[in-house]
Structures are given as structure tokens and as C-alpha cells.
Amino acid sequence: MSTGIPPDTWLLAGRDERLEERSLPLELATALLFRTIVLFSLYLLIAGHGSTGGGFAGGLVAGIAFVLRYVAGGPRELRAAAGGLDPGVLLGAGLLLVLVTCSAAWLFGEPFASSAVLQLTVPVFDELKLVSSLLIDVGIYLLVLGAVLDMARLLGARGAPEAEVPEGLELR
């Protein structure tokens, strides 16, 4: 199975023309750690939803993984690692998910942001408990990740040539 990545590069965006500015150990560490860090952020999201901060902590850890890609390969690598994810869409989707989930409690006559619990009996897992606060944490995760990606993108735009500066962004 071919990934489309040349075999002599560690990062998605490929080789940079400025070889003297590259750090091969950082590129290797980034290639090895990126997926592990993102997986750990998802663990924090799922495991932490029963207590405060699971979505926030998970979003920050996922943001750190993308910032590591940015440090290793620059703005081009960040765009390649994000895979077309628009930070504005992540921010909007996260905010919408949080507001809809928190407001849904009103439909059942409960106070704003009240949590509901659904218990299911599943053959393999025996008893499975789903809590609506997980949706709030997913929304916060998306908000934090979108904010971190947007900040990294804007930092990358500062040093980019004029042709690569996002449209509508004025640099001073």
C-alpha cells in the first residue's frame, strides 16, 4: 500500500529546499510521536468526560501534536498534517455542538447544561453508560484544537512570502 510520501522524507510535506534549516532528529521524532500524541489526546477526551476538563486537556494535547508538526516542517507541513481541516470550521462546529448539547436539556425541562445518562446493556461490554457531557467535551475539544490550529496558521503566515499569506489577512 503506497502512502504517496516519498521514502526519503519523514514528514508529509516532503523535503524543504532550505536543508541547512532542517532538523532530521526533530523530523524523525515528529513522525514517530505525532499519531501517539493524537491517540493520547483522544484517550484524555474519552476518559476525562466524567470529570471536568477532558475535552480541554485533550484538545490542548492534540494542538501540541500539530504545533510539533509546525515546528518540524513549517506552515507547509502544518497544512499537510491538518489534512484540509479548516480551523474556522472546527471552531464553529465545536461551538455549535456545545450550545446544542447544553440547550437540549431545556427540551426536557432541566436547567441549562444538565447532563443526561443513558445506560445500555451490550453483549461484549456488559453495561455501557453514555453521558451527554461527552458531547460537550467533544465540542470543547474541537474548539481548542481549532483555536490552536488557527494560531499556528497565523504565526506561519507572518514569515510566509506574500503569495502564501491567506486572503484577507493583513500583516503589519
N, C-alpha and C positions, 0 to 999 in steps of 0.2 A: 504494500500500500504506500503510495507516494504522498507526501505531505505538501509538496510544491516548494519546500525550503531547500536551497542548495546545501549539500552535505558539509561544506566547509564553513558554515555560519552557525552561530549559536542562537541568534535572535531572529525574529520573524521578518524584520525589515531588511535583513541582509547586511552586506558589508557597507560601511561608510567610506567615502573617499578619503577622509582625514584619518589615516591609520595611526598617526602619532597621538591622536586624542583618544584612542580606543583603549579599553582595559579588558584584555581577554579573560583574566580571572573573574572580573565582575560579570562579564557576559556569560561565562560558564556557570557561575553561582546563580545568576538570574534565571538562566534556562532550567537549572535543576530545582530551584526553590519556588518558582512562580506558581505552579499548579498546587504544590503543597500548601503554600500560604493561602491561596484562594479556597482550598478544601478546608483548611483550619478556620477560615472566616465563616464558611457555611456551617461548620460544627458549632462555632460560637453563636451563630444566629439561631440554630435549632435548639441547642442545649440551653441557651440563655433566655429563651422566650418565657419561661416560667418565672423568671425574676427580672428585675429592671436592668436594661442595658444590653440585651442580647443583640438587637439589631444595630445599635450604635457601635458597640465593640466590633461586631462582625464587619460592618461597613468600613470602619477605620482600618481593620486588618486587610480587607480586600483593597482598600485605597493604597495602603502601603505596598501591596504587591504590584499595583500599577505604577506607583511612583518609582519603585525599584526598576521596572522596565524603562521608565523615562530616564532615570539616571544612567542606566547601562547603554541605552541606544538613542536617546534624544526624542524629540517630538515625533519623528517618523516611526520610531519603534512603539511609542505610546499609541499612535493611531492604529498600527498593525495589531497590537495586543488587545486593544479595545474592540476590534473586530466590527467597526461600524456603529458601535454604541454611541448615541448622541447624549452627552451629559444633560442637556436640557430635557430630553425625553425621560431620562432616568429621574431627574428631579421632579418633573411633572407627574410621572406615574407613581412615584413614591408618595408625593403629597396627596394625590387623589386617593390612593389606597388607604392612607392613614385617615383622611377625612371621611371616606365612605364607611370604613370599618368602625370608626368611633361614632359616627352618626347613626349607624344601623341599630344601635341599642335603643334609640328613641322610638323606632318602629315597634318595639316590644314593651314600651312604657318604662324603660330603665333609664338611669342617668347616663349622660354623655360619656362615652369611652368605657362603659361597663363591659366586663368580659363574660363570655358565654363558654360553656364547656359541653362538648359532645363526646359521649363515651360509646365506643363501638366494640363489638366482640369479633375479632378477626382470627381465623383458624391458626395462622402461624404465630402471630404476636399475642394471642390470648386477648387481652383487653387493651384497646388503643384509646388514648384520651387526646382529643383535639381541642385546643383552646384558641378562641378568636384573637387573643393578644398576639398570636404568632403572625397574623396578617398585619397587625400594627408594626411589629418588629420587622417584617419584610419591607413594609413601606419606609420605615426609618433607614433600613439597610440601603435601599435604593436611593433615598435622599442623600445620605452621607457619601455613598460611592459616586453619585452624580456630582456632588459638590467637589470632591477630591479630584475627579477627572477633569472637571471644568477649571479648577485652579491650576492643575498641571498643564492643561492645554493653553491657558493664558500665559503661564510662565514660559512655555515653549514658544509662544508667539512673539515674545519680547526679543528673542535672539534670531528669529526667522527672517529670511530675506523678504522683501516687500511682496513678492509673488505668493508666498505661503501664508501671509497674515490673513486670518479669517475675515470675510467680508463684513463690513460694519464695525470692525474693531479699530479704534483709533489709538495709536501708540504715541506717547509723548516722550 
